[in-house]
Amino acid sequence: MTLTRKDVLELLHRHGLRPSRALGQNFVVDPNTVRRIARLADVGPGDRVLEVGAGLGSLTLALAETGAEVVAVERDRRLLPVLRTLVEPKGVRVVQADALDLDWRALLGCGGGWVMVSNLPYNVAVPLVMDLLGKAEGISRMLVMVQREVAARLAAGPGEEGYGAVSVKVAYRARASVAGRVPPTVFFPRPRVESALVAIERRDEPAVSADEEQLFTLVNAGFAHRRKMLRGALAGLVSEEVLTAAGVNPEARAEELDIEAWGRLAECATRSEPSPS
């Protein structure tokens, strides 16, 4: 059982609910779409699945249908009675919380192998994915539905549309790719933008051995002035000699560098720092 458009509209009317624009709520109202997402997530009996932003439970029910163990997180207290009534009989554990404030280790335990499958509100998608990659080591894979432009930022490589600081930071910890598009017609209310599915697989080790803080500092500075050549964008952080030593053209721009080049640059920058006296 999953929710049709008619089901969602009836639930909202019966309980006096309206989607919250402030929370970015757009409920999926097409059973084929949520089953497609569950299929692409490749989960089933024995798998542990985290869903963030469960809403009324459309995707939750499709995930539960696979036989996986599902933990559904929902922030909106108004939706909880409806959500619990629909999904708890299917064995789903419902948690009321703001995902951006969650203690992931406390929620997921110390074991790994979790899969995060979610229709993410557009306004929290990027910070949440970055938070999960940085703090929720137990999550090994993600399949997230986000705004198409956000999908490009998460999965883009050098020179591609949307490539920026977020793309590099994701590539540092994971491999990401766009797994498909989702039309606005499958949502209520219908958003004004297209959505896309992004598959993210955590790396066993970071892509490069550079110090993370140093790496992210350089990446942030480089893309903050993306129209500038790197010798100008990174002035005060690294010298032109360091850029050359890292095999990076000082006249290149931030969007031309892949994660390996950023890693070499961060390592050279660290080695060039004066030793404390």
N, C-alpha and C positions, 0 to 999 in steps of 0.2 A: 504493500500500500504506500502510495505517495500522494502528495496534494496536487489537485488540479486548480486551475484558475477559479472555478466555481467554489471549490472547497475553501480556498484562501479568502475569497470575498465573503463567504458565509461566516467563517470564523471571525473575521474582523468585525462584521456587522453584529453578530451575536454577542460579542464581548465588548462592544463599544470601543474598538481600537482603530487607530489610524497609524500608518507607517510614519516614523519619526524622520523628518528631513535632517534634523540636527545630528542624528545617529547614522545617517546615510543608509536608511533601511530601504532596500528594494528586494522584495520577496520573490523567489523563483516559483513560477506557477505552471511549469511544464514538466510532467513526469519524465518524459524522454530525456530532457536536459540533465536532471539530477541523476538519472540512471547512467547516462553517458559519463558524467563526472565520476561516479562510483566505479564504473568500469575502467576508465583511464587511470584512476588511482591504484588499480590492481590490488585491492584489499579483499580479504575474506576471512574465514574461520582461522583463529589463531593470531590475527593481526590486531594491533591496538591503534585506534584512530582518535585523533583530537580534531574537533570541529570548533571553530571560533565564529561567533555571530550566528548562532543556530536559528534565530528568528522564530518562526512558527513551526519549524521542523521539516520543511520540504526535503532538503538534502540529508538531514539527519535520518529520516526514514529510509532513504535509498541506501545510505551507508549501513544501517542496521540490517537491511535486507541481505547484505552480503555475508552476514554471519560474523562480522568483525565486532570486537569490543569497542564501543563508542563512548567517548566523554565529550559532551556538548557544553560549550561555554556561551552564556548569553548575559549581556549587561543589562538589558531593559527589563526591569521588574514587572512591567505591565504584561509582558508576553509570557512570563514564567508559568502561570497556571495553565495556560493553553498548551504550551510546549511540554510541560511535565505530563499532562493528561495524554498527549498523543504519543510521546516517545518512551516514557519510562516503562510502560507495559512491554515494550520491545527490548528491554534490557539496557537502555541507554542511561548513563549517569549524567544528570544535568547539574551544572555548576553556575551559580549566579556570580558574575565578577566582571570587572573591566580587564580585558586581556592585557592591556598595557601596564597594569599594576600587579599582575599575578606573579607569585613565586612558582616558577615552572618546576623546579625540583620537588617542591612540596606536592604539587598537583600530579606530576607524572612519575614520581619516584626516581630511583637511581638507575633503573634499567634503561636500555636503549631500544631501538627498533620501532619507535612511534612514527606514525604517518599523520601529518596534518592535512586535512582536506576541508576547505572552507570557501564560502562566498564572502569575501572580505568587504566591509564598508570602504568606499573609496578613500575616505579621509584618514583612515588608519592603516591602510595596506602596507605602505613602505616602512613606517616605524615599527609595525608589528613583525614583519618578516625579518627586519634587521635585528630586532630584539630576540626573536626566536633563534636566529642563526648564532647570535652572540651568547645567549644565556641558556637555551634549552637543548643541551647536548643530546638529550634522549630522543629528539626528533631527527630521524635519519632522512626522511623524505617529506616533501610538501607538494600538494597540488592545489593552487589557489586561483580563484576567479577574481579578477581585478579589472579596473578600467584599462582599455587597450593601450593607452599611452603609458600607464604604470607598468603594464606587462613589458613594454619595450624597454623601459628603464631597468627593470629587473634582469632581463635576459640578453640585452644587446651586447655586441662585441665592438671592438674599435672600428670607427667609421660608420657604424650602423645608426639608424634613427633611435634617438633616446639614450645613446651611450653617454654615461656621465659617472659621477662619483659613486652613486648607488650601484651601478653596474659593476664597477671595479671591486667594491666592498663585497658584493654578493659573490663575485668570481673568486675572491680570496678564500671564502669558506665553502663554496658550493659550485655545482654546475647547474645552469638554468637554461631552459628553452621554452618557447611558446608551444603549447600542446594543442591549441585550437582556439577558434573564436566563438563568441556567444552573442546572438543578436539581442537587441533591446526588447524585442517582442515577448521574450519568455519571462519578463519581470513585471511585478506590480508594486508600486507604480512604475511605469515605463521610463527608464533613464534616457537622458538626451545623448548618451555616449554609448559606444560599443564596448563590450567586455571581451576579455580573453583569458584563457587558462594558461597558467605558468607552472611547469614542472621543475622542482628544485631538489637536487640530490646533494646532501652534505658530503663533502670530501672527508676521507679518513684523516688527512692532515691538511693544513692550509696550503694553498697553491704555491706559496713562496715562503722562504724561511725568514724574511725580514721582520723586524720588530713591528707589531701591529700598530702601535701608537704612532711611530714614525711614518709608517706607510700611509695611514689614514690622514695624517697631518698634511703630507705632501699631496695626496689625492684631492683633499678638500681645497687646498690652495690652488692647485692646478686648474680645477674645474670652476673655481670661483672667478677666474679670469680666463675663461676658455678661449677667448678671441686673441689673447696674447700668446706670443711664443713663450716656451717654458722658461727661457732664461730671464724673461720679464715677470712671468706669473709666479715663479718660485724665487724671485730675488729676495734675499734676506734669509732664505732657508737653505738653499744650496747654491754653490758657485757654478759658473760655466764649466770649470774644470771637473767638478763632480759629475755633471751631466755627461760630459764626454767620457769620463772614466767608466760610467755605467752603460756606455754604448747608446746613449740617447742624444739625438741631434738637438742642440740648444735652440734651433729654430722650429722644432716640432711644436705642435699644440697638444693639449692634454688628451683630446679624443683620439689621437693617433697611437697612444701607448696601450698595450695590453697589460694584463696583470703581471706577466713575467718582467716586462720592462719597468713597471712601477716597483716591483720587488727589487730589481737590481739597483734602481735609483735609491731606494730607501736603505739598502745595505751599504752602498757607497757613502751615502750621507751620514750614516751612523759611524762608519770607519773614519770619516773625515773630521768628526767632532773632536775638539781638543780634550785630552785626558785631564781629569781633575788633578790639581796639584796638591 
